[in-house]
Structures are given as structure tokens and as C-alpha cells.
Amino acid sequence: MRYQRESATKSAVLVLLWYHLPMAMNLRLSPQQTEALRKAASQDGISMQEAALAAIDTYTSRRNQRLKEAIQRIAVEDAELLKRLAQ
């Protein structure tokens, strides 16, 4: 009985760890996108995967920056309203 419990616990730990591993994904591009990515990556001397990852990093970092800018703009434009709401 004890062996079964230990085995089940080890299995649960392995499953939990599996969820934290990097996951693969399929990215479906049009033929034109594939060719453009291939050419751009070749010109930069990197793989298509590296180029795609760099594009994702750029996009996600810009998104965070745009969010911060929007919050700052609202804080400035609606400063009086926010002050009244805080009272």
C-alpha cells in the first residue's frame, strides 16, 4: 500500500513538473510569410525560429510599454476625477 502511495505521489510530481516545461507550438504561415521570414532570417544570419522568437519578444515588450503609456495618459488626463474618486 505504501509503495502505491509513493508511486502516485511521484507521478503527480512528474505531471506538475511537465506543465512547467517549454511547450512546442505550430505556427502556420502563408507561403508569402514563410518566404519573407526565410529571407529576413537568412539576411540576419539566424534561423527562422530565432527570427520568429525575436518578433514575439518585440511584440510583447511593445504591448507592455503601450499599456504603461495608456495608464500614464489616463492618470494625467483624468487626474481630477481620480482625485475625487479617491476621497
N, C-alpha and C positions, 0 to 999 in steps of 0.2 A: 504494500500500500504506500509506504513511504517513497519507494522508487517511482511510482506513478506520479505522485505529487511533485517530486523534484523534477521529473521529466516534463510535466505540464508547465511548471514554473520556468524551466529553461526554454521551452518552446515559446512561451509568452514573451520572454525577454528578447528572443531572437526576432519575433514578429515586430515588437516595438522598435527594435533597432533597425529593422528593414525599412520602416516608414521614414527614417531619417537619412537614408542613403540617397544620393543624387538619382533622379529619375530621368529616364530617356523619354524623348517625345519625337513624334513625327511632325515635320514641317512641310506642308505641301505648297510648293511654289509653282507658278505658271512657268511655261518654258522660257518666256522672256525674263522673268525674275531670276530663274536659275542661271541663265546665261549672263545676266548683268552681275549677279553675285559672283559667279565664277571668274569673270573678267576683273572685277574690282579686287577680289581676293588675290588673284594672280598678280595684279599690278602692285599690290601691297606686300607680296611675298608671304602671304599667310593662307591657311586653309579656309574653305568656305565656312566651316564650323566656327573658326575663330572670328571671321568677319561677322557672322550672324550673332555670335555672343557679344561682340563689341557693340553692334547695333542695338541689341536688347539692353545692354548696360547704359548706353547713351539715352535711350528712350526712357527707361525707368528713372534715371537720375534727373532728367529734364522734368519728368512728371512731378517728382518731389519738389523741385525748385518752383515749378508753376503753382503748386499748392501753397507753398510758403509765401510766394508773392501775392496770391489771391487773399490769403489770410491777412497779410500786412495791409493790403489795399482796403479791405473791409474795416480793419482796425482804425485806419486813418479816416476813411470816408464816413464811417458811422461812429466816430468817437463819442459824439454827444449822446447818441442813442444808447450805446454800450454803457456809458457812464450812468445814465438814468436807470437802465435795467439793473445795474449793479447795486443800486441803493435799496 
